[in-house]
Amino acid sequence: MIDIELVQKKFEKSINSYNDHAIAQRQIAQKLYSLLSPYLAKSSLLGRVLEVGCGTGFLTHHILQHYPSIYFLNDINKHLEEVLQPLLRNQVYEYRIGDAEQIELPKELDLLVSSSCIQWFENLPSFINKINQSLNNNAYVFLSTFGPSNMREIRQITGVGLPYYSLVDLQILFQQKYEILFLQEEFITLSFNSVLDVLNHLKQTGVNGGFSRVWTKKAFMDFCVKYECLFENKNKIQLTYHPIYIGLKKR
């Protein structure tokens, strides 16, 4: 079971360091936008838009280029509205704090986007049904999440990680109610100078909320030794991200 309160606390602590350290997340948001932008270009007017898990705005600033009539922004971090203010200066928007699985979502949406967020959800099939009720017919949904090889290094050593959906799992989940416009995956490998740098990266981006644990000195040393032995390549320590990109149109 995912501890959403712990995840929230980890992300709130990392708010000032996130942009500098979230290399993969920034790259993923850019890739998602490159995939979705041709579909938005076909729309003469972008109406009501919801972004789930907006974070510090990696995807937000791209979507704003299409001038939504109203932009609904959601995140569990109550402090992010202030961070996003410079981006939203000329935009009509509403900021909705809370777990998107639990709060009421706006209705009659023309577009729903989310980058690097839905992997945290406790019940993704239920959320899919929920957003379907908020979307206009022919509305677009563009998402990025993570697959089973995400942070495989951490999982291999500790046995701990999020219950990620595979590409095939996601296809089965979405195909009944949506036309699938694209569904693709990739692997991003980051390199660090040490295992400590890997752990600091996870701390500074808040993503360690998915496998936070109390370390004894011996357990911590064992982890570092195993990590270095298994995942060192050319004197660099590796960490894998496994993003999946999803483009949908409501039937």
C-alpha positions as CSV (number, residue, x, y, z in Angstrom):
1,M,0.0,0.0,0.0
2,I,1.3,3.4,-1.0
3,D,1.6,5.9,2.0
4,I,0.3,9.1,0.3
5,E,1.0,11.2,3.4
6,L,4.6,10.1,3.3
7,V,4.9,10.8,-0.4
8,Q,3.4,14.3,0.2
9,K,5.9,15.0,2.9
10,K,8.8,13.9,0.8
11,F,7.8,16.1,-2.1
12,E,7.2,19.1,0.1
13,K,10.7,18.8,1.6
14,S,12.2,18.6,-1.9
15,I,10.3,21.6,-3.3
16,N,13.4,23.9,-3.4
17,S,15.7,21.3,-4.8
18,Y,13.4,19.5,-7.3
19,N,14.0,21.5,-10.4
20,D,17.8,21.2,-10.1
21,H,17.8,17.4,-9.5
22,A,14.7,16.1,-11.4
23,I,16.7,15.5,-14.6
24,A,14.7,12.5,-15.8
25,Q,11.3,14.1,-14.9
26,R,12.1,17.2,-16.9
27,Q,13.1,15.1,-19.9
28,I,10.0,13.0,-19.6
29,A,7.7,16.0,-19.6
30,Q,9.4,17.4,-22.7
31,K,9.1,14.0,-24.5
32,L,5.4,13.8,-23.5
33,Y,4.8,17.3,-24.9
34,S,6.5,16.4,-28.1
35,L,4.2,13.5,-28.5
36,L,1.0,15.3,-27.6
37,S,1.6,18.7,-29.3
38,P,0.6,17.5,-32.9
39,Y,-2.9,16.7,-31.5
40,L,-3.3,20.0,-29.8
41,A,-2.2,21.8,-33.0
42,K,-5.3,20.4,-34.7
43,S,-7.5,22.1,-32.1
44,S,-8.4,25.7,-32.9
45,L,-9.2,26.4,-29.3
46,L,-8.0,24.7,-26.1
47,G,-10.8,24.9,-23.6
48,R,-11.0,23.4,-20.2
49,V,-7.7,21.7,-19.1
50,L,-6.8,19.7,-16.0
51,E,-3.3,18.8,-15.1
52,V,-3.0,16.1,-12.4
53,G,0.2,16.3,-10.3
54,C,1.5,19.5,-11.9
55,G,4.5,19.7,-9.7
56,T,6.8,22.6,-10.3
57,G,5.5,23.1,-13.9
58,F,7.7,21.0,-16.2
59,L,4.7,20.2,-18.4
60,T,2.6,23.2,-17.4
61,H,4.7,25.7,-19.2
62,H,4.3,23.8,-22.5
63,I,0.5,23.5,-22.2
64,L,0.2,27.2,-21.4
65,Q,1.5,27.9,-24.9
66,H,-1.9,26.7,-26.2
67,Y,-3.9,29.3,-24.2
68,P,-6.5,27.2,-22.3
69,S,-9.7,29.1,-21.5
70,I,-9.2,27.8,-18.0
71,Y,-6.4,25.7,-16.5
72,F,-7.2,23.5,-13.5
73,L,-4.0,22.6,-11.7
74,N,-3.9,19.8,-9.1
75,D,-1.2,18.6,-6.7
76,I,-0.9,17.2,-3.2
77,N,1.6,19.9,-2.4
78,K,-0.1,23.0,-1.1
79,H,3.0,25.2,-1.6
80,L,3.2,24.8,-5.4
81,E,0.7,27.5,-6.3
82,E,3.2,30.1,-5.2
83,V,5.9,28.4,-7.1
84,L,3.8,28.4,-10.3
85,Q,2.7,32.0,-10.1
86,P,5.2,33.4,-12.6
87,L,4.0,30.9,-15.2
88,L,0.3,31.6,-14.5
89,R,0.5,35.4,-14.5
90,N,-1.7,35.8,-17.6
91,Q,-3.7,32.6,-17.3
92,V,-7.2,32.0,-15.9
93,Y,-6.7,29.1,-13.5
94,E,-7.8,27.2,-10.4
95,Y,-5.4,25.4,-8.1
96,R,-6.9,22.3,-6.5
97,I,-5.0,20.8,-3.6
98,G,-5.3,17.1,-2.8
99,D,-5.0,13.6,-3.9
100,A,-6.6,13.4,-7.3
101,E,-8.0,10.0,-6.5
102,Q,-10.0,11.5,-3.7
103,I,-10.9,15.1,-4.5
104,E,-13.7,16.2,-6.9
105,L,-12.5,16.9,-10.4
106,P,-13.7,19.6,-12.7
107,K,-16.3,18.6,-15.3
108,E,-16.6,19.1,-19.1
109,L,-12.8,18.8,-19.6
110,D,-11.4,19.1,-23.1
111,L,-7.9,17.9,-22.1
112,L,-6.4,16.1,-19.2
113,V,-2.6,15.8,-18.8
114,S,-0.3,14.4,-16.2
115,S,3.4,13.7,-16.2
116,S,5.2,11.4,-13.8
117,C,2.3,11.2,-11.3
118,I,-0.2,8.3,-11.8
119,Q,2.3,5.7,-10.7
120,W,1.6,6.9,-7.1
121,F,-2.1,6.1,-7.4
122,E,-3.6,3.4,-5.2
123,N,-6.3,2.3,-7.6
124,L,-5.6,3.3,-11.2
125,P,-8.6,1.5,-12.8
126,S,-10.9,3.5,-10.5
127,F,-9.2,6.7,-11.4
128,I,-9.6,5.9,-15.1
129,N,-13.4,5.6,-14.5
130,K,-13.4,8.8,-12.5
131,I,-11.7,10.9,-15.2
132,N,-13.9,9.4,-17.9
133,Q,-16.9,11.1,-16.1
134,S,-15.1,14.5,-16.2
135,L,-14.2,14.5,-19.9
136,N,-16.2,15.8,-22.8
137,N,-16.7,13.4,-25.7
138,N,-13.6,13.4,-28.0
139,A,-11.5,14.9,-25.2
140,Y,-7.8,14.1,-25.1
141,V,-5.8,12.5,-22.3
142,F,-2.0,12.5,-22.3
143,L,-0.1,10.8,-19.5
144,S,3.3,9.6,-18.6
145,T,3.9,7.1,-15.9
146,F,6.6,4.5,-15.1
147,G,7.0,0.8,-16.0
148,P,8.3,-2.2,-14.0
149,S,12.0,-1.5,-14.7
150,N,11.8,1.9,-13.0
151,M,14.5,2.1,-10.4
152,R,15.2,-1.6,-10.9
153,E,18.5,-1.2,-9.1
154,I,16.7,-0.2,-5.9
155,R,14.2,-3.0,-6.2
156,Q,16.8,-5.6,-6.9
157,I,18.7,-4.9,-3.8
158,T,15.9,-4.0,-1.3
159,G,12.9,-5.9,-2.7
160,V,11.0,-2.6,-2.3
161,G,9.3,-0.5,-5.0
162,L,6.0,0.7,-6.4
163,P,3.6,-1.8,-8.1
164,Y,4.1,-0.5,-11.7
165,Y,1.9,-1.4,-14.6
166,S,3.5,-2.8,-17.8
167,L,2.8,-1.4,-21.3
168,V,0.4,-4.3,-21.9
169,D,-1.4,-3.8,-18.6
170,L,-2.0,-0.1,-19.5
171,Q,-3.2,-1.0,-23.0
172,I,-5.8,-3.4,-21.5
173,L,-6.9,-0.7,-18.9
174,F,-7.4,2.1,-21.4
175,Q,-8.6,0.4,-24.6
176,Q,-12.2,-0.2,-23.6
177,K,-13.0,3.5,-23.1
178,Y,-10.4,5.3,-25.2
179,E,-8.9,5.3,-28.6
180,I,-5.2,4.8,-28.0
181,L,-3.3,7.4,-30.0
182,F,0.1,6.3,-28.8
183,L,1.5,4.0,-26.1
184,Q,5.3,3.7,-25.9
185,E,8.1,3.3,-23.5
186,E,11.8,4.1,-23.1
187,F,14.6,3.7,-20.7
188,I,16.6,6.6,-19.2
189,T,19.9,5.8,-17.5
190,L,21.3,8.4,-15.2
191,S,25.0,8.2,-14.1
192,F,26.4,9.3,-10.7
193,N,29.8,9.4,-9.1
194,S,28.7,7.3,-6.1
195,V,25.8,5.5,-4.4
196,L,25.5,8.4,-2.0
197,D,24.9,10.6,-5.0
198,V,22.1,8.3,-6.2
199,L,20.4,8.4,-2.8
200,N,20.8,12.2,-2.6
201,H,19.2,12.5,-6.1
202,L,16.2,10.5,-4.8
203,K,16.0,12.6,-1.7
204,Q,16.2,15.9,-3.6
205,T,13.5,14.9,-6.0
206,G,11.2,13.4,-3.3
207,V,10.7,10.1,-5.1
208,N,12.2,8.2,-2.2
209,G,8.7,8.3,-0.7
210,G,8.0,5.1,-2.5
211,F,10.6,3.1,-0.6
212,S,11.6,5.1,2.4
213,R,13.1,3.0,5.2
214,V,15.0,3.3,8.4
215,W,18.6,2.2,7.9
216,T,20.9,0.6,10.4
217,K,24.6,1.4,9.8
218,K,25.2,-2.2,8.6
219,A,22.2,-2.3,6.3
220,F,23.2,1.0,4.8
221,M,26.7,-0.1,4.2
222,D,25.5,-3.4,2.7
223,F,23.2,-1.6,0.4
224,C,26.0,0.7,-0.9
225,V,28.4,-2.2,-1.4
226,K,25.8,-4.2,-3.3
227,Y,24.7,-1.3,-5.4
228,E,28.3,-0.5,-6.4
229,C,29.1,-4.1,-7.2
230,L,26.0,-4.6,-9.3
231,F,25.5,-1.3,-11.0
232,E,28.8,0.3,-11.6
233,N,29.7,0.9,-15.3
234,K,32.9,2.8,-16.3
235,N,33.3,4.1,-12.8
236,K,29.8,5.5,-12.8
237,I,26.9,4.3,-10.7
238,Q,23.7,3.9,-12.7
239,L,20.0,4.5,-11.9
240,T,17.3,3.5,-14.4
241,Y,14.0,5.3,-15.2
242,H,11.4,3.5,-17.3
243,P,8.9,6.1,-18.5
244,I,5.7,5.1,-20.4
245,Y,3.9,7.6,-22.6
246,I,0.2,7.4,-23.2
247,G,-2.0,9.3,-25.6
248,L,-5.8,8.8,-25.6
249,K,-9.0,10.1,-27.0
250,K,-12.3,9.6,-25.3
251,R,-14.6,7.5,-27.5
